[in-house]
């Protein structure tokens, strides 16, 4: 496999191209269908999936691909414990609402850990990208800069990112346990990226998510100095892709067992 810094640039370009495919659908009328789990599916999901799958297969032919749109084709990680984990269109509900808060998520997993991640938001044309030992960055247009988490200042309100489509009583209960805070609504994996970029302190997820929803953005957060941990303070793992669903988790700037226990 090529060095991660070089591979990251290839995947960055691929994510941009997938975003362009998505935008050709976003800018016109489109049909919405339902998958078996009753989640929505559009032509944009499929177009992005086919492009990403084809290009990754050429780029790294020995690394298997697990995509939300073709789980049945995945036969497991390779002998080195590597596989690609992709969500061609994360935030389909936001895509349908046309609010711009959707992303292309592409992650490379090695030995259960996301070591490369690209999260591309086509509408603002903003991309978050990271790789182990390389760093975490945000690129808008032609401008790229390093990003890092910001540590919460004592006695100031917590800046908490919440799901625009999946809030509910659990989030309300978490906020009441947390104390003084302000809620920032956001869709898709952009919630992780706000923490990674120092624009929010916490993102508690108290509802169902799948591996492909989180891996790319988790890499960005971790390389920016933050953590993505469950209620026991353990980092989300991708070692068992047969177990598609994640536990409840917390994205934060620092590893704080007190905060993660608020998920329980």
C-alpha positions, -999 to +999 in steps of 0.1 A: +000+000+000+012+035-008+022+059+021-008+073+039-001+109+030-001+101-007-032+078-003-050+106+015-046+130-014-061+103-038-090+098-015-095+135-012-099+139-049-122+109-051-145+124-024-147+156-043-157+137-075-183+118-056-196+151-043-200+163-078-220+132-087-243+139-057-248+175-067-260+166-102-290+149-084-293+175-057-299+203-082-329+187-098-360+167-089-352+131-077-371+100-066-369+087-031-372+050-023-370+030+009-344+004+019-353-027+039-347-009+072-370+019+060-342+044+057-344+066+025-324+060-006-319+083-036-302+081-070-274+103-054-265+075-029-262+050-057-242+072-081-217+081-054-214+045-042-206+031-077-180+058-083-162+053-050-163+016-052-148+016-088-121+040-080-110+024-047-109-010-064-084+005-089-064+025-063-060-004-038-071-037-054-060-058-024-081-039+002-118-050+004-146-024+005-176-022+029-201+003+017-235+011+032-250+005-003-235-030-009-229-048+025-236-082+009-205-078-013-181-075+016-163-107+027-143-093+055-109-075+061-078-086+042-050-106+058-035-074+072-068-065+089-075-037+064-107-026+047-123+005+033-155+017+051-176+041+032-209+060+034-214+074-001-241+099+012-242+104+049-273+124+059-297+113+032-325+129+052-307+162+052-301+158+014-338+153+009-346+184+030-320+203+008-304+219+038-268+211+026-258+191+058-248+159+041-214+143+034-193+117+016-175+096+042-145+074+032-123+057+058-095+032+058-096+008+087-065-011+098-066-036+128-099-022+139-088+015+139-096+042+113-062+054+101-074+075+072-106+095+069-121+120+045-154+138+051-166+159+022-195+183+024-205+191-013-227+221-007-202+244+011-175+225-008-157+219+024-136+188+032-122+174+065-094+150+060-069+132+082-045+102+084-025+087+112+009+104+115-001+130+090-025+153+109-061+167+105-070+194+080-100+213+066-100+224+030-124+249+015-119+256-022-081+258-026-073+267+010-062+240+034-053+245+071-046+222+101-073+218+126-073+208+163-099+204+191-104+233+216-105+225+253-136+237+272-130+267+294-140+263+330-173+280+339-183+286+303-213+269+287-206+236+269-210+239+232-229+207+223-236+195+188-269+177+184-284+158+155-309+178+134-329+147+126-322+124+156-325+144+188-353+133+212-356+127+249-322+110+253-304+141+242-325+163+264-317+141+294-280+142+286-280+180+284-298+183+317-271+161+333-244+181+317-254+215+330-249+249+314-247+244+277-257+257+243-270+233+215-257+235+179-280+216+156-262+199+127-267+169+103-245+140+092-209+135+103-203+172+102-211+171+139-178+153+145-160+178+124-172+208+144-156+192+175-124+184+155-122+220+143-126+235+178-161+249+170-179+227+195-169+209+227-191+177+226-212+156+204-232+129+223-248+103+202-276+084+220-293+067+191-284+041+165-255+046+141-236+022+118-199+018+113-198+037+080-215+067+097-186+073+121-152+059+109-140+087+086-150+114+110-136+095+140-102+095+122-105+133+117-114+139+154-086+116+167-059+132+145-071+166+156-064+155+192-099+145+203-116+112+212-147+092+202-156+069+232-184+048+245-200+050+279-171+030+293-145+054+279-134+030+252-127+042+217-152+030+190-137+000+173-141-014+137-125-047+144-157-067+139-175-054+108-201-081+112-214-060+141-226-031+121-242-010+149-222+012+172-229+017+209-239+051+222-208+073+221-194+107+229-171+129+207-150+152+229-118+172+229-104+152+259-108+117+274-131+124+303-147+094+320-171+117+339-185+130+306-187+096+289-207+082+319-234+108+312-243+087+282-256+059+305 
